């Protein structure tokens, strides 16, 4: 599967629940790998979040992606918690 850097903040703007990958003719569109309608990809960000998604190429020429909510994952290693401090030490 192709991996594409994404801004997950775009999930909140219309159309809601779709990640906006690139507007037609934009520099972002030129940075995308070759994509096809319905193709499965992995979207990721630099904070360690990633999700599998289905590519959508809408009638206006926008490249969008519909995340599969069951595949969200955080790839950042979690810090090991410190042991509790004992009283009297």
N, C-alpha and C positions, 0 to 999 in steps of 0.2 A: 504494500500500500504506500502511496505517496504521502509524505509528511509536509504539511503546510503550516507556516507560522500564521497565527490568527489573533485578532483582538476580540476576546470574549465579551468585552463591554458592549459590543454591537448587538448582542442578543436582546437588549432592552429597547432598541429602536425599531421602527416599523421597517419591514415586517418582523414582528416580535417572534422570538425563539429561533431565529435563523442567524447564523454568523455571516456577516458581510465580508466577503473576501476581496472583491474588486469591482469598481465601477467601470463601465465600458470606456476604453481609451485611456485609462489612468496608468500611472507608472506601476501601481500595484498589480494591474492586470498583466503588464509586461513581465513582472517578476514571478508570476504563477507558472508552475509546470504545465505542460499540455494536459487539459482536463476534458472530460466528457460528462454530459448529463447522466446522472444516476451512478456515477463512479463512487466507490467507497474510498475515503482518505482518512488520514489521522491529522487532526488539527492540534496544535500545541502552542504554548506561550513560554516566555522565558522564565516564568515563575514556577514552572514544573507541572502545570495542568495540561492534560491532553484528553482527547475524546475522539472516537471514531465518528465519522459523519458521511452523509450522502450529498454529493455535489448537485447543485441546481443552477441552471443557466436560464434566467427568466427572460420574458419577452422584451424587456428593456435593455438586455445585454449585460445585466449584473451577474456576477458569479457569487453565489451564496452556498451555504452548507447547512444541512439539517443535522444537528448532533444526535447521536443515539444516547439517550440519557442513561442507559444501563452500562455505558462504557467509560464514564468519567473516571479519571484517576489522577492522583497527585504523584508525580515521579520524583519529587524532592525527598531525599532521605530524611526521616524524622530523627531528631536528636534523641539520644538515649537519656531518659530522665535520671536525675541524680537521686541517690538513695536518701530516704528521710533522715533528717538530723536528729540524733538522740539527745534528750535533755541531760544536762549535767556534764557535757563534754566541752 
